[in-house]
């Protein structure tokens, strides 16, 4: 074997020992950088989605509060009417009695 042949056989070994760690380190750095960029992009999009969800939730709660207020108003009206029903019945009874009394006195 000549000196050149021995050199060629040894080249892959020393290339592997010298270049692969450097390449591996560079590849890791590039991947880490890209993953970091993707993570920032995804976080920004998640933040935007969360902001939109918060906005929708606020509008829903505002509408629920408005509906609750309307129901409170309806409840108050119903309670008022319920209180008036006995008075209306009493007035109807009084009118009926008055009609009887008027018949007796006029007839």
C-alpha positions in Angstrom: 0.0 0.0 0.0 1.3 3.4 -0.9 1.3 6.4 1.3 -1.5 8.0 -0.7 -3.7 4.9 -0.3 -3.1 4.9 3.4 -4.0 8.6 3.5 -7.2 8.0 1.6 -8.2 5.2 4.0 -7.6 7.5 7.0 -9.4 10.6 5.5 -12.9 9.3 6.2 -12.1 8.7 9.8 -10.6 12.1 10.5 -13.3 13.8 8.4 -15.9 12.1 10.5 -14.2 13.1 13.7 -13.7 16.7 12.7 -16.7 17.6 10.5 -19.6 15.6 12.0 -19.5 17.3 15.4 -19.3 20.7 13.7 -22.1 19.8 11.3 -24.2 18.4 14.1 -23.7 21.4 16.2 -24.6 23.7 13.3 -27.7 21.6 12.5 -28.8 21.7 16.1 -28.4 25.5 16.2 -30.4 25.9 13.0 -33.1 23.6 14.2 -33.2 25.4 17.6 -33.5 28.7 15.9 -36.3 27.6 13.6 -38.2 25.9 16.4 -37.8 29.1 18.5 -39.2 31.1 15.6 -42.1 28.7 15.1 -42.8 28.8 18.8 -42.9 32.6 18.8 -45.2 32.6 15.8 -47.5 30.0 17.4 -47.6 31.8 20.7 -48.5 35.0 18.9 -51.4 33.2 17.1 -52.6 31.6 20.3 -52.5 35.0 22.0 -54.6 36.4 19.1 -57.1 33.5 19.4 -57.3 34.0 23.2 -58.0 37.7 22.7 -60.8 36.9 20.3 -62.2 34.2 22.6 -62.1 36.7 25.5 -64.0 39.2 23.4 -66.6 36.7 22.5 -67.0 35.7 26.1 -67.4 39.3 27.2 -70.1 39.9 24.6 -71.9 36.7 25.6 -71.8 37.6 29.3 -73.0 41.1 28.5 -75.9 39.6 26.6 -76.7 37.2 29.4 -76.7 40.1 31.8 -79.1 42.0 29.5 -81.4 39.0 29.3 -81.2 38.6 33.1 -82.2 42.2 33.5 -85.2 41.7 31.2 -86.3 38.6 33.1 -86.0 40.6 36.4 -88.3 43.3 34.8 -90.8 40.6 33.7 -90.7 39.0 37.2 -91.4 42.4 38.8 -94.4 42.9 36.5 -95.7 39.5 37.2 -95.3 40.0 41.0 -97.1 43.4 40.6 -100.0 41.7 38.7 -100.2 38.9 41.3 -100.6 41.5 44.0 -103.3 43.2 42.0 -105.3 40.0 41.4 -106.8 39.9 45.0 -107.7 43.5 44.8 -109.4 43.0 41.4 -111.3 40.1 42.9 -112.3 42.2 45.9 -113.5 45.0 43.6 -115.5 42.5 41.5 -117.1 41.2 44.7 -117.9 44.7 45.9 -119.5 45.5 42.5 -121.6 42.4 42.7 -122.7 43.2 46.3 -123.3 46.8 45.3 -125.5 45.6 42.4 -127.5 43.5 44.8 -127.9 46.4 47.2 -128.9 48.7 44.4 -131.5 46.1 43.3 -132.9 45.9 46.8 -133.1 49.6 47.3 -134.5 50.4 43.9 -137.0 47.6 43.7 
